[in-house]
């Protein structure tokens, strides 16, 4: 029993939460997390629109010309984005890109869109390697391939989640009619779809933590980790906190005018990067403690 308590992430390898917070505070400066968040925000900005282009085009293939899935995508983006200006910036820019690349040009540009969007994933990989104390030994083509596959996997997760959320409501309505419990089932579905969004976010963070850094083929990849929970909690807290702040102080739009929406988007990406890195740091610190304790146990033998 003692060994199992020490060798799991959720028991924190015997560390207290205060101990982990102290370690995270030290790593915040040692790994230059704040500067790396700025780097990731820059890459996220240039990756966001190609990724949205790929997503919405793929949605068009899967749903025909039905705009319901695309509308749902931006509806959920609006729920977590810091302001309506950011949502409008993403939507309007995407419409301009789509209009400029109509017809065959749009479809041929998808490969380039995935390639550009994967640059953000490569930056995430480099940052998590630093957070986990890993050296990058993979050749450049393998890093790019992993980044492209992670980008496509992320897009597939978005589409699967949106499809379940969108068409799940139709299924709930049909069941409500048959079972004559319409009001209760509708309320239950509204709660369940936000639970599905949270599950999707957790799974997305876990995929990044397990495959973006150079863990090696023999690594013990784990799912449902405290780092992913920490990352998602920080991301949602920062997004809603930033949105609440902007509801009272519209300082960015007053100071920067039309450029304010871009500044807001960059700040939001900065918070997203911070959440992602700190989740990785949590898993890294616990895993490092587990490794140290296993080493001490072997020496004792």
C-alpha positions in Angstrom: 0.0 0.0 0.0 2.8 2.4 0.8 4.4 1.9 -2.6 1.1 2.6 -4.5 0.6 5.8 -2.6 4.0 7.1 -3.5 4.0 6.1 -7.2 0.8 7.8 -8.4 0.3 11.3 -9.6 -2.9 11.9 -7.6 -1.2 11.0 -4.3 1.4 13.7 -5.3 4.2 11.2 -4.4 3.7 12.2 -0.7 4.1 15.9 -1.4 1.7 18.4 0.2 -0.1 20.9 -2.0 2.0 23.7 -0.3 5.1 21.8 -1.2 4.0 21.6 -4.9 3.1 25.3 -4.9 6.6 26.1 -3.6 8.2 24.0 -6.3 6.0 25.6 -8.9 7.0 29.1 -7.7 10.7 28.2 -8.1 10.1 26.6 -11.6 8.2 29.7 -12.7 11.5 31.6 -12.7 13.9 28.8 -13.4 12.0 27.7 -16.6 11.3 31.3 -17.6 7.6 30.5 -17.8 6.4 34.0 -18.2 8.7 34.7 -21.2 7.8 31.4 -22.8 4.1 32.2 -22.4 4.7 35.3 -24.5 6.4 33.2 -27.1 3.5 30.7 -27.2 1.0 33.6 -27.4 2.8 34.9 -30.5 2.7 31.4 -32.2 -0.9 30.9 -31.1 -1.9 34.2 -32.8 -0.5 33.0 -36.1 -1.8 29.5 -35.7 -5.4 30.4 -34.7 -6.8 31.4 -38.1 -5.3 28.6 -40.1 -6.6 26.1 -37.5 -10.1 27.7 -37.7 -9.9 27.6 -41.5 -9.1 23.9 -41.4 -11.8 23.3 -38.8 -14.6 25.1 -40.6 -13.8 23.7 -44.0 -13.8 20.2 -42.5 -17.1 20.9 -40.8 -18.4 21.9 -44.2 -17.4 18.5 -45.6 -19.0 16.6 -42.8 -22.2 18.6 -42.4 -22.7 19.5 -46.1 -23.4 23.2 -46.4 -25.2 23.2 -43.0 -23.8 26.0 -41.0 -25.2 24.7 -37.7 -21.9 23.1 -36.6 -19.9 26.2 -37.5 -22.4 28.4 -35.6 -22.1 26.1 -32.6 -18.3 26.3 -32.8 -18.3 30.1 -32.5 -21.1 30.0 -29.9 -18.8 28.0 -27.6 -15.8 30.1 -28.4 -17.9 33.1 -27.4 -18.7 31.5 -24.0 -15.0 31.2 -23.1 -13.4 34.1 -25.1 -12.6 37.2 -23.0 -14.9 39.6 -24.9 -17.3 39.9 -27.8 -14.6 41.9 -29.7 -12.3 38.9 -29.7 -15.1 36.6 -31.0 -16.0 39.1 -33.7 -12.4 39.4 -34.7 -12.0 35.6 -35.1 -15.4 35.3 -37.0 -14.9 38.3 -39.3 -11.3 37.4 -40.2 -12.3 33.8 -40.9 -15.1 35.0 -43.2 -12.6 37.2 -45.1 -10.1 34.4 -45.5 -12.9 32.0 -46.7 -14.2 34.6 -49.2 -10.7 35.2 -50.6 -10.0 31.5 -50.9 -13.3 30.3 -52.4 -13.7 27.2 -54.5 -10.7 25.0 -55.2 -8.2 27.5 -53.8 -9.8 27.0 -50.3 -9.4 23.2 -50.4 -5.8 23.4 -51.7 -5.0 25.8 -48.9 -6.0 23.3 -46.2 -2.6 21.6 -46.2 -0.8 24.9 -45.8 -3.3 25.8 -43.0 -2.5 22.6 -41.1 1.3 23.2 -41.6 1.1 26.8 -40.3 -1.2 25.8 -37.4 1.3 23.0 -36.4 3.9 25.7 -35.7 2.0 26.5 -32.5 2.2 22.8 -31.5 5.9 22.7 -32.1 6.3 25.7 -29.8 4.2 23.9 -27.2 6.5 20.9 -27.5 9.6 22.9 -27.0 8.2 24.7 -24.0 7.0 21.4 -22.3 10.4 19.8 -22.9 11.9 22.7 -20.9 9.2 22.3 -18.2 9.8 18.6 -17.9 13.6 18.8 -18.0 13.7 16.9 -21.3 16.1 17.3 -24.2 14.8 17.3 -27.8 16.4 14.3 -29.6 13.7 13.7 -32.3 14.7 14.7 -35.9 13.0 17.8 -37.3 10.7 15.8 -39.6 9.4 13.7 -36.7 8.7 16.8 -34.6 6.8 18.3 -37.5 4.9 15.0 -38.1 3.9 14.8 -34.4 2.8 18.5 -34.5 0.7 18.0 -37.6 -0.9 14.8 -36.2 -1.7 16.6 -32.9 -3.2 19.5 -34.8 -5.5 17.2 -36.8 -6.3 15.2 -33.6 -7.3 18.5 -31.9 -9.5 19.4 -34.9 -11.1 15.9 -34.8 -11.9 16.3 -31.1 -13.5 19.6 -31.7 -15.7 18.2 -34.4 -16.6 15.1 -32.4 -17.5 17.2 -29.4 -19.5 19.7 -31.4 -21.4 16.9 -33.2 -22.2 15.2 -30.0 -23.3 18.5 -28.4 -25.3 19.7 -31.4 -27.1 16.4 -32.3 -27.3 15.3 -28.7 -30.0 17.9 -28.1 -32.0 16.4 -31.0 -31.7 13.0 -29.4 -32.7 14.5 -26.0 -35.8 16.1 -27.5 -36.9 12.8 -29.1 -36.5 10.9 -25.8 -38.4 13.7 -24.0 -41.3 13.3 -26.4 -41.4 9.5 -25.9 -40.9 9.4 -22.2 -43.0 12.6 -21.5 -40.3 14.1 -19.2 -39.4 17.0 -21.5 -38.7 19.7 -18.9 -36.4 17.6 -16.8 -34.5 16.1 -19.7 -33.9 19.5 -21.3 -32.4 20.8 -18.0 -30.3 17.7 -17.7 -29.0 18.0 -21.2 -28.0 21.7 -20.7 -25.9 20.5 -17.7 -24.6 17.5 -19.5 -23.3 19.4 -22.6 -21.1 21.6 -20.4 -19.8 18.5 -18.7 -18.9 17.2 -22.2 -17.1 20.5 -23.0 -15.1 20.0 -19.8 -14.2 16.4 -20.7 -13.1 17.5 -24.2 -10.9 20.2 -22.7 -9.3 17.7 -20.2 -8.7 15.2 -23.0 -7.2 17.9 -25.2 -4.7 18.9 -22.5 -3.9 15.2 -21.8 -3.1 14.5 -25.5 -0.7 17.5 -25.5 1.0 16.5 -22.3 1.4 12.9 -23.4 2.6 13.4 -27.0 4.0 16.9 -27.5 7.1 16.6 -25.2 9.9 14.2 -26.0 8.9 11.5 -23.5 10.2 8.6 -25.6 8.4 5.5 -26.9 8.8 3.6 -23.6 7.3 6.4 -21.5 4.5 5.6 -19.0 1.7 7.9 -20.4 -1.0 8.6 -18.0 -4.5 10.0 -18.5 -6.7 11.9 -16.0 -3.7 13.6 -14.4 -3.8 16.5 -11.8 -1.8 18.6 -14.3 -4.6 18.4 -16.8 -7.2 19.3 -14.2 -4.9 22.2 -13.1 -4.4 23.4 -16.6 -8.1 23.3 -17.5 -9.1 25.0 -14.2 -6.6 27.8 -14.8 -7.7 28.2 -18.4 -11.4 28.5 -17.5 -10.7 30.7 -14.5 -8.4 33.0 -16.4 -10.9 33.2 -19.3 -13.9 34.0 -17.2 -11.9 36.3 -14.8 -10.5 38.2 -17.8 -14.0 38.5 -19.2 -15.3 39.8 -15.9 -12.5 42.3 -15.7 -13.3 43.6 -19.2 -16.9 43.9 -18.3 -16.0 46.6 -15.8 -12.9 48.1 -17.4 -12.9 48.4 -21.2 -9.3 49.7 -21.0 -7.9 47.9 -24.0 -10.4 49.2 -26.5 -10.2 52.7 -25.1 -6.4 52.7 -25.2 -5.8 50.9 -28.5 -9.0 51.5 -30.5 -9.6 49.0 -33.3 -6.3 47.3 -32.4 -7.7 46.5 -29.0 -9.4 43.3 -30.2 -6.0 41.9 -31.4 -4.4 42.9 -28.0 -7.2 41.2 -26.2 -6.7 38.1 -28.3 -2.9 38.1 -27.5 -3.6 38.5 -23.8 -6.1 35.6 -23.8 -3.5 33.4 -25.7 -1.0 34.4 -23.0 -3.3 33.2 -20.3 -4.0 30.0 -22.3 -0.2 29.4 -22.6 0.3 29.9 -18.9 -2.5 27.4 -18.1 -1.0 24.8 -20.4 2.6 25.2 -19.1 1.6 25.2 -15.4 -0.4 22.0 -15.9 2.7 20.4 -17.4 4.8 21.7 -14.5 2.5 20.1 -12.0 2.8 16.7 -13.6 6.6 17.2 -14.0 7.2 18.1 -10.4 5.2 15.1 -9.1 6.9 12.8 -11.6 10.3 14.1 -10.6 9.5 13.4 -6.9 8.4 9.9 -7.8 11.6 9.3 -9.7 13.7 10.5 -6.8 11.9 8.3 -4.3 12.3 5.3 -6.5 16.0 6.0 -6.8 16.3 6.3 -3.0 14.4 3.0 -2.6 16.8 1.2 -5.0 19.8 2.6 -3.1 18.3 1.4 0.1 18.1 -2.1 -1.3 
